[in-house]
Amino acid sequence: MPNFQSGCDALWQDTAPDSLLLHVFRYLSAYDLCQANCVCSKWKHVGQDEFLWKDLTYNNFKINRSISRMLPSTSWYGEYKRLHAHTPQVQSEVIHCHSDQVLHVSFSHRTNLFATTSKDGSVKVWDISKYPTQLKYESNLRELFWKYTQFSEFNETDTLLLVSGVHFGSQSTSGEIAVFTLEDEFMMQCRVINKPYDVFGCWYNESYLLSGNLYWMGNLTSCSAIWLNKAFQALESEHESVVMRLFKFRNVSASSIRTVRVANCQSYLTNIESETASIQPPGSDFSLPNGNQRKEKVGLDIQETLNAYFTTEDSDPLQEQSEGVNKDCENLSNIGAINLGESETNSDESQDAIEPESNVLVRNEQNLHDNIDWAADGFGIGAVDIPFNYKLNCDDVDMEAAFNEQYYDRVPDNEPEISYSTPSSASLTLTQNSNTFNNKYLIFTMGTETYVPHVIGFKKIEIVQDGNQLTKASDQKHLLPDVSYNNQGVGRETYDEVDYSLDLKGHIIGMCLSPDHSYLYVNSRPWPSDYIIADPLVPPDIAQEIDIHVIDMHTLKEICKLEKAHKAYTSNDECFFIFLDVSDHYVASGAEDKFAYIWDRYYKVNLSRYQHDDVVNCVAFNPQDSEVLVSVSDDHSIKIWRSRHREKQLQNSKPH
């Protein structure tokens, strides 16, 4: 006797109009929609309608509908897949190797190494290219009378590691920087005084680093000096100097220069007030080249929808502005040239149908399961609370498989594959001629109304190299190797002026540049709107909520704030640094609420959070693969988080 129910099901699949299917599919979750697409080619055809995935993306990730789809993404389906499957989500590894609070983590640029510093006084270098992650180098700096190590940074060529720390003493503000070589052996190359210790220090280029010093002058006034130091201090002559003072700033209100960073020059601070063409900030509405807003077509034919959305005539305003900045940089005289990395051009989209209609029943037993629990997966939820012992389950693997089968099957053969990881090569490439150091900008925090850092300062660095001598372009005096000129006192020279400053009206607790140095992201705990500062030593109360300010480095203007999510609870006098990091697509930060957080840079929404047992001090993306994130905490642990896609690859590569 024939199966009447099966016959009805087949008849319904064959005869149900597309409009009815589309109406029904609107009520499905993303996972259920993926499973429906595996039933037959007709359902797959309707289930890939762009408006279905657009609504799911906006609703599930709580994105403001005024924000258009990020370019150069070719579909809302691809965007949903990126946000769900290619964002670090899964706790992949937990490392317990430090005996005290882990304060900082930093990645190398190209070698898949990362370094951690801790209150146990050690620095450890890890190799993440192996699984499980392996310890490669370590050094105990307590032997140098350091109280603890607090910060690290790899140089541009990944041959040297800068490590800064704090000297012993209950009230000590003095610190030191040590440089280690990463070639062959982990050996110390030089040591540099760094005061106050929260200057941290940073690399100027692959061979020189910046440090700070502080000279008190009385009456809440001091002088901060920024020094350029040679990383290799082996000298051929006793008259050769390895240090040069770059700037000397006068401090007021008991403040000082802190948290120095270096940005590559992109014609910043050049006619800022009269600048009319600025880079379009992420999350803004884009217009087509003819000035018309992008119009979306309602229809059931997915190929027509894709053609209406993603014609090759559409251009990326961000890319056009980036090219404009690049041309401005090339016109600057007497400075190092900057070439912004160009992305590969996409080939024309195929005009062939993605898949011909067919009523042939297609079933994939591997992707169909009777019992599916999406609560464990957190699928379709904008901000996912990852359990402490979260492990990849079968539903994650099946969802990824369903995504892969649909996505890669529907992309035409000549369609370029979109990469969701950070390019292996730096997106900002520097060129240097024989007589010029590339001009850069010094970025630092300072105070003007009170001693806590609430202002970001910008100062252009111009250094000319003539043979073995370095010269400040401003005065053309040889500062290296003329030892007699490198006096370390306050002296009678005039003070340097800050080129530009930006008051954030709150306690700054972290800042990081985007990979292409186009944007500066700043963690700040805001003051009350009606704050009054009567005494520089008594700053206003600070909020528990942390703001992430986004500053356009072309105009030096704040363009937006990310969605509030992370918190801190310490008071002004106990407030400490919460480090954040930025990749091509994401921003991540630690917090005092025992979680780390991740946001999408373009949509400005919080995507997930990562649990620890104590304060999360720092996070860092792998520059080689932004689907990998490392977080460190006061709970003494190092946690490695991978995307569902990366974790599946890792699990599949394990020997059975």
C-alpha positions as CSV (number, residue, x, y, z in Angstrom):
1,M,0.0,0.0,0.0
2,P,1.5,3.4,-1.0
3,N,2.5,5.8,1.8
4,F,-0.2,8.4,1.6
5,Q,1.6,10.9,3.9
6,S,4.8,10.7,1.8
7,G,2.8,11.3,-1.3
8,C,1.1,14.4,0.2
9,D,4.5,15.7,1.3
10,A,6.0,15.3,-2.1
11,L,3.0,16.9,-3.8
12,W,3.1,19.9,-1.4
13,Q,6.8,20.3,-2.1
14,D,6.2,20.2,-5.8
15,T,3.1,22.5,-6.0
16,A,3.5,25.0,-3.2
17,P,4.0,28.4,-4.7
18,D,7.1,30.4,-3.9
19,S,5.1,33.2,-2.3
20,L,3.6,30.7,0.2
21,L,7.0,29.2,1.0
22,L,8.5,32.6,1.5
23,H,5.7,33.6,3.9
24,V,6.2,30.4,5.9
25,F,10.0,30.7,5.9
26,R,9.8,34.2,7.5
27,Y,8.7,32.5,10.8
28,L,11.7,30.2,10.9
29,S,14.9,30.6,12.9
30,A,18.2,30.8,11.0
31,Y,19.0,27.2,11.9
32,D,15.6,25.9,10.9
33,L,15.9,27.9,7.6
34,C,19.2,26.2,6.9
35,Q,17.7,22.8,7.5
36,A,14.7,23.6,5.3
37,N,17.1,24.5,2.5
38,C,18.5,21.0,2.6
39,V,15.1,19.5,1.7
40,C,15.0,20.2,-2.0
41,S,16.4,22.6,-4.5
42,K,13.1,24.6,-4.7
43,W,13.1,25.2,-0.9
44,K,16.8,26.0,-1.1
45,H,16.1,28.5,-3.9
46,V,13.4,30.3,-1.8
47,G,15.3,29.9,1.5
48,Q,18.2,31.9,0.2
49,D,16.1,35.0,-0.4
50,E,18.1,38.0,0.7
51,F,15.2,39.6,2.6
52,L,14.9,36.6,4.8
53,W,18.6,36.8,5.8
54,K,18.5,40.6,6.1
55,D,15.7,40.4,8.7
56,L,17.5,37.6,10.6
57,T,20.7,39.6,10.6
58,Y,19.1,42.8,11.9
59,N,16.9,41.1,14.4
60,N,19.2,38.4,15.8
61,F,22.2,40.7,16.2
62,K,20.2,43.8,17.2
63,I,21.6,46.0,14.4
64,N,20.2,49.4,13.8
65,R,18.2,49.2,10.6
66,S,19.5,52.6,9.4
67,I,22.9,50.9,8.9
68,S,23.3,49.3,5.5
69,R,25.1,46.1,4.7
70,M,28.8,46.2,5.1
71,L,30.8,46.4,1.8
72,P,32.3,44.5,0.1
73,S,30.2,41.7,1.5
74,T,28.1,40.3,-1.3
75,S,25.0,39.1,0.6
76,W,23.1,39.3,3.9
77,Y,23.5,35.5,4.0
78,G,27.3,35.9,4.0
79,E,27.1,38.6,6.7
80,Y,25.0,36.4,8.9
81,K,27.5,33.6,8.4
82,R,30.4,35.9,9.3
83,L,28.8,37.2,12.4
84,H,27.7,33.7,13.6
85,A,30.4,31.3,12.4
86,H,33.5,33.4,11.9
87,T,33.5,35.4,15.1
88,P,35.5,34.1,18.1
89,Q,33.0,32.3,20.3
90,V,34.2,28.9,21.5
91,Q,36.5,28.5,24.5
92,S,39.1,26.4,22.7
93,E,42.0,26.3,25.2
94,V,42.7,27.3,28.8
95,I,46.3,27.7,29.9
96,H,47.4,27.9,33.6
97,C,51.1,28.7,33.6
98,H,51.4,32.0,35.4
99,S,51.4,32.0,39.2
100,D,49.8,35.4,39.6
101,Q,47.5,37.8,37.8
102,V,48.1,38.0,34.0
103,L,48.1,41.6,33.0
104,H,48.7,41.8,29.2
105,V,48.8,39.8,26.0
106,S,50.2,40.8,22.6
107,F,50.6,39.1,19.3
108,S,53.4,39.1,16.8
109,H,52.6,40.4,13.3
110,R,53.4,37.4,11.2
111,T,54.8,34.5,13.2
112,N,51.8,33.2,15.2
113,L,53.5,34.0,18.5
114,F,52.0,35.8,21.5
115,A,53.5,37.1,24.7
116,T,52.0,37.3,28.2
117,T,53.1,39.4,31.2
118,S,52.1,38.9,34.8
119,K,52.5,40.0,38.4
120,D,54.6,36.9,38.9
121,G,57.4,38.9,37.2
122,S,57.7,36.8,34.2
123,V,57.2,37.2,30.4
124,K,56.2,34.1,28.4
125,V,56.1,33.7,24.6
126,W,53.7,31.2,23.2
127,D,53.4,29.4,19.8
128,I,49.8,29.3,18.8
129,S,50.5,27.6,15.4
130,K,50.7,24.3,17.3
131,Y,47.8,22.6,19.1
132,P,47.7,22.7,22.0
133,T,49.5,26.0,22.2
134,Q,53.1,25.6,23.3
135,L,55.4,27.7,25.5
136,K,58.4,28.8,23.4
137,Y,60.4,31.3,25.6
138,E,60.2,32.6,29.1
139,S,62.2,34.9,31.4
140,N,61.9,35.9,35.0
141,L,62.5,39.6,35.4
142,R,62.4,39.5,39.2
143,E,66.1,38.9,38.8
144,L,66.4,42.5,37.6
145,F,64.5,43.7,40.7
146,W,61.2,44.1,38.8
147,K,58.1,43.9,40.8
148,Y,56.1,42.6,37.9
149,T,55.9,42.8,34.1
150,Q,52.9,44.8,32.7
151,F,53.2,45.2,28.9
152,S,54.8,43.7,25.8
153,E,54.9,44.5,22.1
154,F,56.6,42.8,19.1
155,N,58.5,45.0,16.6
156,E,57.4,45.2,13.0
157,T,59.7,42.4,11.8
158,D,58.9,40.1,14.8
159,T,62.6,39.9,15.7
160,L,62.5,41.8,19.0
161,L,60.1,41.9,21.9
162,L,59.6,45.0,24.1
163,V,58.7,44.2,27.7
164,S,57.9,46.9,30.3
165,G,57.5,46.5,34.0
166,V,57.5,48.1,37.4
167,H,60.3,48.4,39.9
168,F,60.0,47.2,43.5
169,G,58.7,49.7,46.0
170,S,55.2,50.1,47.6
171,Q,54.9,53.7,46.2
172,S,57.2,53.2,43.2
173,T,56.2,55.0,40.0
174,S,59.5,54.0,38.3
175,G,59.6,51.3,35.6
176,E,61.9,49.8,33.1
177,I,61.8,48.5,29.5
178,A,63.7,45.4,28.4
179,V,64.2,44.3,24.8
180,F,64.6,40.6,24.0
181,T,65.7,39.0,20.7
182,L,63.5,36.3,19.2
183,E,66.0,34.9,16.8
184,D,67.6,31.7,17.8
185,E,67.7,32.4,21.6
186,F,65.6,34.5,23.9
187,M,68.3,37.0,25.0
188,M,68.1,40.5,26.5
189,Q,69.5,43.2,24.2
190,C,69.0,46.4,26.2
191,R,67.4,48.0,29.3
192,V,65.8,51.4,29.4
193,I,64.4,53.5,32.3
194,N,60.7,54.3,31.9
195,K,59.0,56.7,34.3
196,P,56.2,56.7,35.1
197,Y,55.7,53.0,34.4
198,D,52.3,53.5,32.8
199,V,54.0,55.2,29.8
200,F,54.4,51.5,28.9
201,G,56.7,52.3,25.9
202,C,56.3,51.3,22.3
203,W,58.2,50.6,19.1
204,Y,59.0,53.6,16.8
205,N,60.2,51.2,14.1
206,E,61.9,47.8,14.0
207,S,65.1,49.1,15.6
208,Y,64.1,52.0,17.8
209,L,61.7,52.3,20.8
210,L,60.1,55.1,22.8
211,S,60.3,55.5,26.6
212,G,59.4,58.3,29.0
213,N,60.9,60.1,32.0
214,L,59.4,62.5,34.5
215,Y,61.0,65.5,36.2
216,W,59.0,67.2,39.1
217,M,59.3,71.0,39.2
218,G,57.1,71.8,42.1
219,N,53.6,73.3,42.6
220,L,51.8,70.4,40.8
221,T,54.0,71.0,37.8
222,S,56.3,68.6,36.1
223,C,58.1,68.0,32.8
224,S,57.7,64.8,30.8
225,A,60.4,63.8,28.3
226,I,59.9,61.2,25.5
227,W,63.1,59.4,24.4
228,L,64.0,57.5,21.3
229,N,66.2,54.6,22.2
230,K,68.2,52.2,20.1
231,A,67.2,48.6,20.6
232,F,70.8,47.3,20.1
233,Q,73.2,49.1,22.3
234,A,76.4,47.6,21.2
235,L,78.7,50.5,20.4
236,E,81.8,51.0,18.4
237,S,82.8,54.1,20.3
238,E,82.3,55.6,23.7
239,H,81.2,58.8,22.0
240,E,78.3,57.2,20.3
241,S,74.9,57.7,21.9
242,V,72.0,55.3,21.8
243,V,69.3,57.6,23.1
244,M,67.8,60.9,21.8
245,R,65.2,63.1,23.4
246,L,62.3,63.7,21.1
247,F,60.0,65.9,23.1
248,K,59.8,67.7,26.4
249,F,56.3,68.6,27.5
250,R,55.3,70.8,30.4
251,N,52.7,69.1,32.6
252,V,50.0,70.9,34.7
253,S,47.5,69.8,37.4
254,A,49.9,67.2,38.7
255,S,49.4,65.1,35.5
256,S,52.0,63.5,33.3
257,I,52.4,61.9,29.8
258,R,51.2,58.3,29.8
259,T,50.4,55.5,27.5
260,V,52.4,56.4,24.4
261,R,51.6,55.0,21.0
262,V,52.9,55.7,17.5
263,A,50.7,56.0,14.4
264,N,52.0,56.0,10.9
265,C,51.6,59.3,9.1
266,Q,48.6,59.8,6.8
267,S,48.6,63.6,6.4
268,Y,47.1,64.0,9.8
269,L,47.1,67.4,11.4
270,T,47.3,69.1,7.9
271,N,44.7,71.8,7.7
272,I,42.3,69.9,10.0
273,E,39.8,72.7,10.4
274,S,39.6,73.3,6.6
275,E,39.5,69.6,5.7
276,T,36.3,69.0,3.8
277,A,36.7,65.4,2.5
278,S,36.8,63.0,5.4
279,I,36.7,59.2,5.6
280,Q,33.2,57.9,5.9
281,P,32.9,56.3,9.4
282,P,31.9,52.7,9.8
283,G,28.2,52.3,10.3
284,S,27.1,55.3,8.2
285,D,24.6,55.1,5.3
286,F,26.3,54.7,2.0
287,S,25.2,56.2,-1.3
288,L,25.7,54.8,-4.8
289,P,28.0,56.7,-7.1
290,N,25.1,58.4,-8.8
291,G,23.9,59.8,-5.5
292,N,20.9,57.5,-5.1
293,Q,20.4,55.5,-2.0
294,R,20.6,51.8,-2.4
295,K,17.1,50.5,-3.2
296,E,16.3,46.9,-2.4
297,K,14.1,44.9,-4.7
298,V,11.3,42.7,-3.3
299,G,11.1,39.4,-5.3
300,L,11.3,35.7,-5.2
301,D,14.0,35.2,-7.8
302,I,17.2,35.1,-5.8
303,Q,19.4,35.8,-8.8
304,E,17.5,38.9,-9.7
305,T,17.7,40.0,-6.0
306,L,21.5,39.5,-5.9
307,N,21.9,41.4,-9.2
308,A,19.8,44.2,-7.8
309,Y,21.9,44.3,-4.7
310,F,25.4,43.7,-5.8
311,T,26.1,45.0,-9.2
312,T,29.8,45.5,-10.0
313,E,29.1,49.2,-10.6
314,D,28.7,49.7,-6.8
315,S,31.8,51.2,-5.3
316,D,33.0,51.3,-1.8
317,P,33.2,54.9,-0.4
318,L,35.7,53.7,2.3
319,Q,38.0,52.5,-0.4
320,E,37.7,55.7,-2.4
321,Q,38.4,57.8,0.6
322,S,41.4,55.6,1.5
323,E,42.8,56.0,-2.0
324,G,42.3,59.8,-1.6
325,V,44.3,59.8,1.7
326,N,47.0,57.7,0.0
327,K,47.4,60.3,-2.7
328,D,47.6,63.1,-0.1
329,C,50.4,61.2,1.6
330,E,52.3,60.9,-1.6
331,N,52.2,64.6,-2.0
332,L,53.7,65.4,1.4
333,S,57.3,66.6,1.0
334,N,60.3,65.5,3.0
335,I,58.5,62.7,4.8
336,G,58.4,58.9,4.4
337,A,56.0,57.7,1.8
338,I,53.0,55.6,2.9
339,N,51.3,53.1,0.6
340,L,48.0,51.8,1.8
341,G,47.6,48.1,1.0
342,E,45.2,47.6,-1.9
343,S,42.7,44.9,-1.8
344,E,42.4,42.5,-4.6
345,T,39.7,43.6,-7.2
346,N,36.8,41.3,-7.4
347,S,35.9,39.7,-10.7
348,D,32.5,40.4,-12.3
349,E,29.7,38.5,-10.8
350,S,28.3,35.6,-12.7
351,Q,25.1,36.2,-14.5
352,D,24.3,32.5,-14.6
353,A,21.6,31.2,-12.3
354,I,22.9,30.1,-9.0
355,E,21.0,26.8,-9.2
356,P,18.4,25.7,-11.7
357,E,15.0,25.0,-10.3
358,S,14.3,21.4,-9.7
359,N,11.6,19.4,-7.8
360,V,13.9,16.5,-7.2
361,L,13.9,15.7,-3.5
362,V,17.4,16.2,-2.0
363,R,18.1,15.0,1.5
364,N,21.2,15.3,3.5
365,E,21.1,12.9,6.4
366,Q,24.3,14.4,8.0
367,N,22.6,17.7,8.4
368,L,19.2,16.6,9.6
369,H,18.7,15.6,13.2
370,D,15.5,15.0,15.2
371,N,16.7,16.6,18.4
372,I,18.2,20.1,18.0
373,D,18.8,22.3,21.0
374,W,19.7,25.9,20.0
375,A,19.9,27.2,23.5
376,A,23.2,25.5,24.0
377,D,24.5,27.0,20.7
378,G,23.2,30.4,21.3
379,F,22.4,30.6,17.6
380,G,20.6,33.8,16.5
381,I,21.3,35.7,19.8
382,G,23.1,39.0,19.5
383,A,25.1,38.8,22.7
384,V,25.9,35.3,23.7
385,D,27.0,34.3,27.2
386,I,29.5,31.6,26.7
387,P,29.5,29.1,29.6
388,F,32.8,28.7,31.4
389,N,33.2,25.1,30.2
390,Y,31.6,25.7,26.8
391,K,32.6,23.0,24.3
392,L,31.7,22.6,20.7
393,N,28.7,20.3,20.4
394,C,27.3,18.4,17.5
395,D,24.8,21.1,16.7
396,D,27.6,23.7,16.2
397,V,29.2,21.3,13.7
398,D,26.0,20.6,11.9
399,M,25.1,24.3,11.7
400,E,28.5,25.0,10.2
401,A,28.1,22.1,7.7
402,A,24.7,23.4,6.7
403,F,26.1,26.9,6.2
404,N,29.0,25.5,4.2
405,E,26.8,23.3,2.0
406,Q,24.5,26.2,1.1
407,Y,26.9,29.0,0.9
408,Y,29.6,27.4,-1.2
409,D,27.2,25.5,-3.4
410,R,25.3,28.7,-4.3
411,V,28.4,30.8,-5.1
412,P,29.2,30.8,-8.9
413,D,32.5,29.3,-9.9
414,N,34.0,32.7,-10.9
415,E,32.9,34.4,-7.7
416,P,35.9,35.3,-5.5
417,E,35.8,33.7,-2.1
418,I,35.5,36.2,0.7
419,S,38.2,35.9,3.4
420,Y,37.0,36.6,7.0
421,S,40.5,36.6,8.5
422,T,43.0,39.4,8.7
423,P,45.4,39.5,5.7
424,S,48.7,38.0,6.5
425,S,50.6,41.0,5.3
426,A,50.3,44.4,7.0
427,S,47.7,46.6,5.4
428,L,49.8,49.6,6.0
429,T,53.1,49.3,4.2
430,L,55.9,51.8,4.9
431,T,58.7,52.8,2.5
432,Q,61.8,54.5,3.6
433,N,64.4,56.4,1.5
434,S,68.0,56.7,2.4
435,N,67.8,60.0,4.3
436,T,64.4,60.1,6.0
437,F,62.8,58.3,8.9
438,N,59.1,57.8,8.1
439,N,57.2,60.6,9.8
440,K,54.8,59.3,12.5
441,Y,52.6,60.7,15.1
442,L,53.0,60.3,18.8
443,I,49.7,59.6,20.6
444,F,49.6,59.8,24.4
445,T,47.2,60.5,27.3
446,M,47.6,63.4,29.7
447,G,45.6,65.6,32.1
448,T,44.8,69.3,31.9
449,E,42.1,69.9,34.5
450,T,43.1,67.1,36.9
451,Y,45.9,64.5,37.3
452,V,44.0,61.6,35.8
453,P,44.4,61.0,32.1
454,H,41.4,62.5,30.3
455,V,42.9,64.1,27.2
456,I,44.5,62.4,24.2
457,G,47.4,64.4,22.7
458,F,48.9,64.2,19.2
459,K,52.4,65.3,18.2
460,K,54.0,64.9,14.8
461,I,57.4,63.2,14.9
462,E,59.9,64.3,12.2
463,I,63.3,62.7,12.2
464,V,65.8,62.9,9.4
465,Q,68.6,60.3,9.1
466,D,71.9,61.4,7.5
467,G,74.3,58.4,7.5
468,N,74.5,57.3,11.1
469,Q,73.3,60.6,12.6
470,L,69.7,61.3,13.5
471,T,68.3,64.8,13.4
472,K,65.1,66.4,14.5
473,A,63.7,68.1,11.4
474,S,62.4,71.0,13.5
475,D,65.8,72.3,14.6
476,Q,68.2,70.3,12.4
477,K,70.5,69.7,15.3
478,H,72.3,66.4,15.4
479,L,70.9,64.4,18.4
480,L,72.7,61.2,17.6
481,P,75.5,60.5,18.0
482,D,76.3,63.9,19.7
483,V,76.5,62.8,23.3
484,S,77.0,66.3,24.7
485,Y,73.6,67.4,23.4
486,N,71.7,64.6,25.0
487,N,71.5,66.1,28.5
488,Q,68.8,64.6,30.7
489,G,68.0,67.5,32.8
490,V,65.2,70.0,32.3
491,G,67.6,72.5,30.9
492,R,66.7,75.9,29.5
493,E,65.3,74.7,26.2
494,T,61.7,75.7,25.4
495,Y,59.0,73.1,25.8
496,D,57.3,71.3,22.9
497,E,53.7,72.1,22.1
498,V,51.1,69.5,21.7
499,D,49.9,69.7,18.1
500,Y,46.3,68.7,18.8
501,S,44.4,67.4,21.8
502,L,41.0,65.8,22.4
503,D,39.3,65.9,25.8
504,L,37.1,62.8,26.4
505,K,35.8,64.1,29.7
506,G,36.5,60.9,31.5
507,H,39.2,58.6,32.9
508,I,41.0,57.0,29.9
509,I,41.9,53.4,30.7
510,G,42.9,52.0,27.3
511,M,43.5,52.8,23.6
512,C,44.4,50.9,20.5
513,L,44.9,51.8,16.8
514,S,43.1,49.9,14.0
515,P,45.3,47.7,11.9
516,D,45.5,50.3,9.1
517,H,46.0,53.2,11.7
518,S,42.9,54.9,10.3
519,Y,41.0,54.8,13.6
520,L,41.8,55.1,17.3
521,Y,39.6,53.2,19.8
522,V,39.7,54.4,23.4
523,N,38.3,52.9,26.6
524,S,37.1,55.7,28.9
525,R,35.0,55.9,32.0
526,P,33.0,59.1,31.7
527,W,32.5,61.9,34.2
528,P,29.0,63.2,35.1
529,S,27.7,65.7,32.5
530,D,27.6,68.5,35.2
531,Y,31.1,67.8,36.7
532,I,33.1,70.5,38.4
533,I,36.8,70.3,39.1
534,A,37.8,72.6,42.0
535,D,41.0,70.8,42.9
536,P,43.2,69.0,40.4
537,L,43.9,66.3,43.0
538,V,40.2,65.6,43.4
539,P,38.8,64.4,40.0
540,P,35.1,63.8,39.4
541,D,33.6,60.5,40.1
542,I,33.7,58.1,37.2
543,A,30.9,55.9,35.8
544,Q,30.9,52.1,36.0
545,E,30.0,51.8,32.4
546,I,33.0,52.0,30.0
547,D,32.6,54.0,26.7
548,I,34.6,53.0,23.6
549,H,35.2,56.2,21.6
550,V,36.1,55.9,17.9
551,I,38.4,58.6,16.6
552,D,39.0,59.2,12.9
553,M,42.7,59.6,12.6
554,H,42.3,61.6,9.4
555,T,40.3,64.3,11.0
556,L,41.1,63.7,14.6
557,K,37.4,63.9,15.4
558,E,35.3,61.5,17.4
559,I,32.9,59.9,15.0
560,C,30.9,57.5,17.3
561,K,30.8,55.3,20.3
562,L,30.2,51.6,20.4
563,E,27.3,50.0,22.2
564,K,27.8,50.1,25.9
565,A,28.4,46.6,27.4
566,H,31.5,46.3,29.6
567,K,32.0,47.7,33.1
568,A,34.6,48.7,35.7
569,Y,34.1,49.3,39.4
570,T,37.3,50.7,40.8
571,S,37.5,54.4,41.9
572,N,39.7,57.1,40.4
573,D,42.7,56.4,42.7
574,E,42.6,52.7,42.1
575,C,41.5,52.7,38.4
576,F,43.8,50.6,36.2
577,F,44.3,49.9,32.5
578,I,41.8,47.7,30.6
579,F,43.5,46.9,27.3
580,L,41.5,46.5,24.1
581,D,42.4,45.3,20.6
582,V,41.1,45.9,17.1
583,S,41.1,43.7,14.0
584,D,39.7,44.3,10.5
585,H,36.2,43.5,11.5
586,Y,36.0,43.5,15.3
587,V,36.9,45.3,18.5
588,A,37.4,43.4,21.8
589,S,38.1,44.6,25.3
590,G,38.6,43.3,28.8
591,A,36.5,44.5,31.8
592,E,36.3,44.3,35.5
593,D,33.0,42.4,35.5
594,K,34.8,39.1,34.8
595,F,34.0,39.1,31.1
596,A,35.7,40.1,27.9
597,Y,33.6,41.6,25.1
598,I,33.6,41.7,21.4
599,W,31.9,44.2,19.0
600,D,31.5,44.4,15.3
601,R,33.4,47.5,14.1
602,Y,30.9,48.4,11.3
603,Y,27.6,47.7,12.9
604,K,28.8,48.9,16.3
605,V,27.0,46.2,18.2
606,N,28.1,43.8,20.9
607,L,28.4,40.2,19.6
608,S,29.4,38.1,22.5
609,R,31.2,38.0,25.8
610,Y,33.8,35.6,27.3
611,Q,33.8,34.5,30.9
612,H,36.6,34.4,33.4
613,D,36.7,34.0,37.2
614,D,38.1,37.5,37.8
615,V,38.9,40.8,36.1
616,V,39.8,40.4,32.4
617,N,42.8,42.7,31.9
618,C,43.6,42.4,28.2
619,V,42.5,40.8,24.9
620,A,44.3,40.3,21.6
621,F,43.4,39.1,18.1
622,N,45.7,37.0,16.1
623,P,46.8,39.3,13.2
624,Q,47.1,36.2,11.0
625,D,43.6,35.1,11.8
626,S,41.0,37.4,13.4
627,E,38.9,34.3,14.2
628,V,41.3,33.6,17.1
629,L,41.2,35.8,20.2
630,V,43.3,35.5,23.5
631,S,42.1,36.9,26.8
632,V,44.1,37.1,30.1
633,S,42.8,37.6,33.6
634,D,43.4,38.1,37.3
635,D,42.3,34.5,37.7
636,H,45.9,33.6,36.5
637,S,44.5,32.0,33.3
638,I,45.1,32.5,29.5
639,K,42.1,31.6,27.4
640,I,42.1,31.1,23.7
641,W,38.8,31.6,21.9
642,R,38.2,30.4,18.3
643,S,35.3,30.8,15.9
644,R,32.9,27.9,15.4
645,H,34.5,27.5,11.9
646,R,38.0,27.4,13.2
647,E,37.2,25.1,16.1
648,K,35.5,22.7,13.6
649,Q,38.6,22.7,11.5
650,L,40.8,22.1,14.6
651,Q,38.6,19.2,15.7
652,N,38.6,17.6,12.3
653,S,42.4,17.8,12.1
654,K,42.9,15.9,15.3
655,P,44.0,12.3,14.8
656,H,41.3,9.8,15.6
